[in-house]
Each structure stands twice: as structure tokens, then as C-alpha cells.
């Protein structure tokens, strides 16, 4: 069966020992630590060289021995999914729970970056960049194919549901929501981003190693462990991003062949990848405030327009009924779906694959979210990453997947036939062909897929470059280098068919093993740093003076009162005297 793996605040004061740096972006001034050694080179060459070298080694292995490389990746993938999948399931569920608690408790009022920090981007621009980066091209092709796949082949969790019924449609959407819903978004944009922003506030760079700063302190800044953390996280995201770029070439080639009869082949696929890479390079070189922001907003408006078209040309009533039915089923089965361990083989191809994929993206996605979220409150962050985008994604999946199910019910085999024969990329094109003005709709879908993948490529190129930058903003050259390298890797890998791309995309689940342990501490470090910020910003009342005694010999110790209890007593007596005077005045 077709499975997923078959196909800095402006104007804020910089911390001590830091300096604001820019790289040609208007309004983009990020305070980041300057290395104590006085090294003025921003780029961490060893991290850049090792990460790029490992990617090139994988590409060469896939070219020279594609079958052997695929077999090795499959073996390691199966092991990782079987033995670490349960940990990932629990971790994603726990992350969502902790994020909700932080967002809707007193800590929700904490302003990220300090009480004086203000947002650099408007809310629409901010949410658009977050959504476009994660949803990517997968949001178009999986949105149509996955619900239909679960509809024609009932997931093990819903075994016994009669196929071809509304209950089967609800179950199919519920299972899709479990993969692309609240848990996926929470792990990508909440706890890790809070830790990142706090680390940057303390003078740390926006790099994956900063996730370990709360309990390792300055030792992580220049350590070999920090370098290893950065390299592993970069490789995970490169693997997850090259995959969609390569599949985009294959998908657009298929779409042009089906809609216009243009013979699909390597020249067409290469042309699509080259076009995407050039646009991504120009976008990431122009910076977050220009190219990335522009494409993100364009994605959202084009997606909204396409949803409206599908609702008008498809079946509005069926889609709305399915959305409410699927959402209700998902809410009822929320925890059991997240922790389901019934069929290990099926889980490895679906739930655990997706969870590992999103987890692998976690550290670098948190870099990007942290970069654009300074000045927001914790509540803003949680609502705008773990609540609004998942709800929008679930409605998106219902519009496309629900329409696919509706067309399949009306004419069995119309969607499921191409889905089984070709893969996920065939479902959305087949669905568009069944609608009025099918060719126009199909072209619009392909265009949206390209712009989504461009946004993911440029934003992740930025984050990868940041992971290899010691301080300040990553240079234009390094940002462009990563976009070019990922495009080139995809262009080379599709020479051996989709097997090389699939192997690299599956590899992100392998890298999710160490990345999972890097992300795990955020479950307790994010609440801890949120509490620190709440105390600093006066949201929480400070404890008794005796609760925190400064180290002997420090300047804080010299300035501290000799007898805190006596001072507290004097303050209490002064307060009582003031109250007595007020009462006397009232009587007079």
C-alpha cells in the first residue's frame, strides 16, 4: 500500500558580552554572543564541513549502491521505529500537555525576550510563516491521499468499522488528524522555542546546542558535545527537506503528464528542481523579512482560495459533516490514538514515521520559530503554534481528503485506483481531474505545492545556516549554500528514481533517535525558564529573601542586607504604621 515513506527583538538591549549583528535585513537585529576568544568569524566551519560532507557521502552511496543503501536505511529505520517509537509517542503527547499548561497558566503572560520586547512581525505574517514552513508540499499531497488511503484500508485502530460509510470517513479523517494535528505542531513550535529564546536572551546563539544550555550552562557553547548536537540536528532536517524537494520534481512531472500530456522524465524533473532551488536561494538570501515572509503570505492566500474552490466545486455539505464527525472522533480517541501500539508494522509506516519526522525537524524548526517570535507571550506562542495551525491543518485535510472520499464514494476507483497504482502524488491530481475546470485546479495545486516547498526550503536553509553560526545572523553565502546543496542533492538522487529520495527521507526517522534525547529535557527546562522569566517580569511574586542567598564574595552578596529577617520585620512595621495613619486620616 502507498505509505508516507514510499513516495531577535528590534530595539531590545543586548545582553552583556554580546553585540547586535545584521546581514542586510531591514528590521532584523539579533543579539548573539561573540566568542570570548575574539574569533570574529561567524561561521562554524567544522559543523558546516561535517554536515555537508555527510550529506554528500549519503548521496554518493545512493548513486553507487542504491539497493544496498536502501536496505541499510530500511533495517535501521525498522529498528528505530520499533524500539524508539513508543518514546516518541509519549514525548509528543507530553509536550502538548506541558505546552497547554504553560500557555494557560500564569506563565502564559510571560513575554519572550523580556518585558520590553515587542513583536517584529504582525500576527498574520507570523502565523503564515510558521504554517508554511511545517505544512510544506506534504500538506497538499498527503491531505488528499492519506484520508482516502485510510478510507479504503481501515487503520488497525479502527478495525471493524464498515468501509464505505460515513463512520469510515470519520475514522479516516481522525487517523489523519492524529498524524498532522496538535501533537505534531506542539513539538515543532512550543517548548523548544521557549528554551531557545531564553538561551538567546542569556547570550547564547540560536543553535540546537542551546537546548541543553539550561542544565549544562556555558560548557555547551564550545564543547564537542555541542558540535555533535548541531551536526545531528542539521543532518535530520537536511534529510527531511531534500526528500520533499525530490518528490516535488517527480510529482510535478506526473501532474504535467496527466493534465497536459507532457512526457515526464528526468529533464522535466530536473527543471522543476532547478526552478525551485533558484527561487529558494533568492528568497533565503533576501532574508526572513523579505522573501520568506512574502512566500509565506502568498501560500496562505493561495491555500484559502483553493479551499474555497474545492468547497464550491465539490461537496460543501459532505466536507462540513466529515470535518465535525472526524474532529469529534479525534477528540474522543485523542490519547488512545497517540499511544496506540497495536500493529507495529503499520505504525512504523504511518504514525511513528510521522512522529519521528516531526521530531527530527524539532530543533531547527524551534530555531526558526524563536527567530520570529521574540516579543510574543508564551500564551501567544502556544495558541499560534499548537492550537490555531493544527485546527487549520485539520480543516485543510478535510477539504481535500473529504472531497477525495466524496468522489470515491460517487465513483469507486476514481481516486483509489491511481493512489494504489502510483502513490500519494496521484491522488490529488486525480481528484482535481474529477472537478469542473480540472486542468486549472490541477495547475493551481502544483503551483501551491511548489511555493510551499520553496518556503520550507528557504526557512530550513536559514535554520541550518544558523545552526552553523557562532554568533549573529548567518551570512547570505551560507544560507544560499545550504539551499543550493539540498537542491543539488535532490537533483542527483532522482537519477536513481524515487528510491534514493525515499531512503534519505526515511533517514530522518533514524536521526530522530538522538534528536529525541536532545529534545526530551525541554519537558522540564521550558517550565523552569518560564518561571525564571515570570519572576523577572513580576508576573510571579518573589519568594522570601532567604530563599535565594547569593554566593559569598559576590557583588550581590555585598549589596545584600546583613539581616534579611530584620529588614522584612522593619518593612512590616512600616506597612502597619502607614495603615494606621490612613485609618486615622479617614476618621478625621
N, C-alpha and C positions, 0 to 999 in steps of 0.2 A: 504494500500500500504506500501511497505517497506520504512521506513523513517530513518534518521540518528539515532534517539533515540529509534528505535525499535530493533534493534540489536546493575690583577694589574701589572702594568708595571715593568719588571725586571730592576733593577738598578735605578729606579726613587726614588727621595728623599721622605721620608715620611713626612707628614705634622706635624707641631708642636703638641706635645702631643700624638704622635702615635708611634707604633713600628711595624716593619715588622715581620710577623709570618709565619711559614711554617708548613706543616703537611706531610712531607715526599714526596713532589712533587718536582722533579728537575725543576728548572727554574720557580717555582711558588712562588713568594714572594708578598704577598698582604699587603699593608699598611692599617691598620684599627685602629680605635680609641680604646684605653684602657680606661675602665670606670674610671672616676675620683675618685670613691670610693675606688679604689685599688683592687677590686674584680678580681682575676686572672682567674676565671672560664670562659671559653669561651662560654659554652652552656647556653642559657636562658631556664632554667628548666621549669618555668611556661608556656611559649609558647609551648615547646615540649610536656609537660604533657597534657595541654588542647587540643591541636591539635590532638594528638594521642588518647586521651580519647574520643573526639567527633567522630572520625572515628570508634573506637571500639563500641561506642554506636549505631551508624548507622548500623553497621554490625549485632549486636545483634538484633536490631529492625527488620531488614530484614529477619533474620533467624526465629525469634519467631512469627512475624506477617507480612509475605511478602506482602499479599494483601493490608492490611491497610497501610503499609509503602509506597507501590507503589501508592496507591490512594492519600495519603497526598502529596507526591512529585509531582504527576501529577497536583493536584489542584494548588499548589504553583507555579509550572512550568508554567501552563497556565496563571496565573495572571501576573507573571513576564514577560513572553513573550509578553503579550497583552499590558501592560502599560509601560514597560521599553524598549521594542523592538525598538520603534521609536528613543529613545535617543541613543541607541547603534548604530543604523544605521547612524545617523547624526555624532556621535562621531567618528566612524571608518572612515567615509568619510573625516571629518575634519582633523583627524590625518594624513591621507595620504597626504592631501593638504599642511598642515603645514610642514610635513617632506620633501616634494619635494621643498618647498620654502627654507627651511633651507639648504638642500643639494646642491641646485644650485644657491644660492645667495653667497654673500661674506662670510657668516658664514660657508659655506661648507669647507673652508680652515682651520677651527679650528681643532687643534689636541686634541683629547680626552685624558685627563690625563696630559696635559701640553705640552708645546712646545718641551721639551726634551724627552718625552715618545716615545717609539718605539714599534711596534707590537711584541707580543710574539710568534705568530703563522703565518705561511705563508698564503697567500690568499686562496689557495685551502683548506688547513686544516681548516681555519677559516670559510669559507662558507660551507664546508661539515658539520661541527659541528652544524651550525645554521640550515641548511636544514634538517638534520637527526632528530634533536630534535623536530621540529614542524611537519614535514610530517608524521613521525611515521607509525604505521601499517595502519592507516586510509588512508594514501596515496596510499596503494596498493588496499585495498578493495573498498573504495569509488571511486577510479579512474576508476574502471571497472563498478561498479554498478550504481553510480549516473548518469552519462551521459545516460546510457541505460534506466534508470528509467524515466528520463526527455524526452527521445525519445519516449517511448511507452505511456507516460502520459504527455502531453504537460503542462508545468508550466503555471499558470494563466497569468503571464505577457505576454506570447506568445500565448495566446488563439487565435484561428483562423488559426494558422499555420497547414498546412495539414500534417498529420503523414505519415511516410514512405518516405519522400522526403529529399533531401539534405538540404533544408531550415529547416526542423525539426531537422536534425542532428546539423546544425549550432546553432539553438536555444538551443538545449540540452547542447551543449558544452558551449555556452555563459552563461547559467544559472549556470553551474558548475564552470566556471571561476569566476563568481560573488561571489561564496562562498569561493573559495580557492585561489583567486588571490591577487591583490595588497592590498586591504583593510585589509585582514587577516594578511598578513605579516607585514604591516606597524605598526599595533597596537602591534605586538609582539616584534619588534626589533628596533624602532627608537626613538621616543620622550622620552619614559620612560627610555631607556638605557642611553640617554644623561644626564638626570637628575640624574640617579644612579651614573654614572661615576663622575659627578661634585660633588655629595654628598660625594663620597669616597675620592675625592681629598681634600675635606674640613675636612676629618677625620671621616666621618660617615661610618657605616658598610654597607655592601651590603644586606640590608633587605628592605622589602616592605615599612616600615615606612619612609625610606629615600626619597620616592617620595613626601612626604609632607614637607621635610626639607626646600625647597626654601622659603616657606612663614610662616612656624611655627618655623623654626630655631631649636636651641638646645632643646627646650621644648619637641620635639617629640622623643628625644633619649630615655628617661627613663619614659615616660608618659604611663598611662593606655590606652590612645588612640593609641599610637604606638603599644602596645601589641595586642590590638584588631585588628588593621590593619594587623599585621603579621599573626595572627590566621586565620582571614577570608581568606586571600590570600593563606595560606597553605592548608586550607580545600578545596578551589576551585580547586587547582591543584591536590591534592590527589584524589578528586572525578573524575577529568578528566583523571588521569593516571591509576587508578585502573580499570576503565572501559575498556580501550584497553587491559590491561593485561588479564582480564577475558574473553573478547571476543576472544582474541588470542587463548586461550585454546579451546573454542567452535569451532573456525574457523579451526584450525589445525586438530582437531578431525574430523570435517566434511570432510576436504580435504583428510585425510588418508582413511576415509571410502569410499569416491568416487573413489579415484585413485587406492588404493591397496586392498580395500575390508576389511580393518581392522575395526572391530566393534568399533565404537566410544562410549565412555561412560565416566563416571567420572574418572576412573583410568587414561585413556589417557589424559583427560583434565588436571588432577592434575599433571601428569608427565611433560606436556608441561610447565605449570606454574612454577613448581619447577625448571626445567632446566633454564627457562628464569630468574627466581629470583636469582639463584646461579650465573649465568653469570653477571647479573646486579650488584650484590653485589661485585663480584671480580673487575668489571670494575670501579665502583664508588669508591671503596676503593683504587684502584691504582692511582686515580686522573684524573684531566682533561687532563693533558699532556700525559697520557698513555692510559688507557682503553677507555675513552670517545672519544679521538681523533682517536684511532685505529678503533673502530667500525664505527665512522662517515665516515672515508675514505673508509672502506670496503663497507658500504651502498651505497655510491655514485658510486663506480666502478661496484658493482653488479647491481645496478639500470640501469646504462648505458648499461651494457651487455644485460640485459633483454629487454630494449627498442630496442636494435639492433635486437635481436631475434624476437620480435613481428613485427618489421617493415619488416624483411625478410620473415617470415613465414606467415604474414598476408597480408595486402594490403598497400604498401607504398604510392601509389598514392592517395588512399582514405583518408589515415591519413593526408597527407600533405594538400590536398584540404580542409579537415574538419578543420584542425588547422587554416589555413588562413581565412576560412569562419567564424569559431567560434570566432576567435580573432577580426575580423572586426566587427562582430555583437556585441561583448562585448564592443568594443571601442565606437560604435555608441550609445549603450544603457547604458553606464557606470554609469552615475548619476541616470537615472530613475530606473535601476536595484537595485542600492544601497539604494535608498529611497522608493522603491515600498511598498505600504501599501494596496494593493488590497484585498487579501484573507488572513485574519488574521489566520485562522486555518492552511492553507498551510505554511504561513510564520513562524508560531511557530514550525512547524515540520522541516523546512529547513533553510531559510535564518536567521531568528532570533536565531534559535538553534545554528547554526554555529557561528554567530557573538557573541552570549553570551558565547559560548565555548571558542573561541579565546580570548575574553576579560577577561574571568576568568583566563586564562593562562598568561595574560599580565604581571603582576608584577613579577612573578617568572621567566618567560622567559626573562624579561629585566635584572634580576639579572645575569642569565647565559650569556646573550649577553654582558652585561657590564664586566663580569669577563674575557671574552676572547677578548674584543675589545679595551682595552687601547692601545694608540699609533696610532690608526686609526684616520683618519679625519672624520668630520661629513659627508662629501660627500661620503667617502668610506662606512660609516655605512649605509647611505640611499640607495646607489646603491646596496650594497651587502645584504641588508635585504628586501628592499621594491621594488626592480626592478628585479634583476637577479633571485632570488629564485621564485618569482611569475611567471615569464616567463618560467622558467624550469618546475615549477609545472603544468602550463597550457599545456605545450607540453607533459608532463608525462600523464596527464589526457586524452589528445587526443590520444596518442599511445594506451593506454589501453581501454579507453571508446570508442574511434573511432573504434578500432578493434572489440569491442563488438557490436557496432552498425552495422558495416560491416557484421559480422557473423549473426546478427539478420535479416538484410535485405536479406541475401542469403538464410537463413532458419528460417523463423519466428517461435518463440517459443523456439529456441535453447538456448538463453540466458534469455529471459524474463520469460520463464516457471519456471526455478529454482529460478530466482530472486523473483518472486511473491510467490512461494511456501515456500521458505526457508529464503531468505533475502540477504543482501548485500554480505555475505561471499560466497554465492553460485555462484554469477555472475563470479567472477574471476576464480574459479575452472572450471566452465562450459566452459568459454572462452578458457582456456588452453587445455581442452579436445578436442576442435574442431580443434586444430592446430596439425601439424605433431610433433611427439615426445612429445605428450601432457603430458605424465606422468613426463617426465624430466622437462618440463616447469612448471608444477604444483608444483613440489618439490622445484624448484628454487624460485618460488613465495612465497611459505610458508617459505622458509629459509630467504628470504628478509624481509618478514613481521616480523619474529622473531627478526632479527638484528635491524630493525627499532624500534620495541617496546623496545628492550634492550637499545638502545641509548636514547629513551625518558625517560625510567625508571631511568637510571643512571644519566642523566643530571638533571632531575627534582628532584631526590633524593639529588643531590648536592645542588640545589637551595633551596629545602625545609630545608635542614640542615643549609644552610647559613641564611635563614630567622629566624632560632632559635639560631643564634650565635652572641654574643655581639661584638666580635672583632676578626680579623684574619680569617684564613681558618677554616671551620667547621671540626671537628675531624673525623677521619676514622670511629670511632664507631657510631657516629650519622648519618653519610652518609649511612653506611651499615644498621643501624636500620630502616631508612625510606624505603629503598629498600625491606628489609625483611617484614616490616609491610604491604606495599602495595601488595606484592606478596601473603602474608598470607590472607589479606582481599579478594583478588580476588579468591583465592582457596576456601575460605569459602562461598563466595556469590554465586558461580556457583552451590553449592549444591541445591539451590532453583531454578536452571535454569537461563536463561538469564534475568529474571525479576528483580532480585536483582542487577545485574550489570547495567541494563538499568536505574533503579531508581537512582543508585549512579551517573552514568554518566549524567543523566538529572539534578541532583542536582547542577552540576557546573553552569547551567544557573540560578539557584536560587541564588547562591553565586555571580554571576556576577552583581547582583543589587548593593550591597555595593562596590564591586571591581570597578564597573563603576565610582562611585563617587570618589574613590581613584585615578583612572587614569585620570579623567577629567581635573584636574589642569595642567597636562603636556602640554595641548594645549597652555598655556601661560608661564608656568615656563621653558619649554625647550627652547623657543626662548630667554627668559630672561637670562638663564645661558649661552647659546651660545654667546650672546652679551657680557657678562662678560668675557668669555674666549677669545673672539676676541679682546677685549680691552687689556687684559693682554698679549696676544701674539703679539700685534702690528698689527693685521690684520685690525682693525678699528682705526682711529686716535682718540686720546683722545680729549674730548671737552675742552672748556675754563677752566682755573684753577679755576674760580669762580663757576663752575658748581657743584663741589663736595667739600664742606667745611668739614674738619674733626671735630669731636666733640671737644668742648672746654676741655682743660686739658689733651687731649690725647697726646701721644708722637708724632703722626703725626702732630698735631696742633702746637707743639713746634718747629718741624723741618720746618714747612711751612713758606714761605716768609711773611713778615709783610704786604706787599702791592703787591698782585699779578699783578695788572694792571701796576704798575710801572716796575715790573720785565719784564712783557710782552713788555712794551714800550722800555726798555733797549735792550731786545733781538732783537726787530725790528730794532732799530737804529744800533746795531752791524751788523745785516744782511745787511743793506743798505751800511754801511761802507765797508764791505767785498766785496760787489758787485762793488762799486765804484773803489776799489783797483784793482779788477780783470779787469775791463774795462780799467783802466789806463795802466795796465800791457800789455793788448792786443794792445793798441795803440802804446806803446813803441816798 
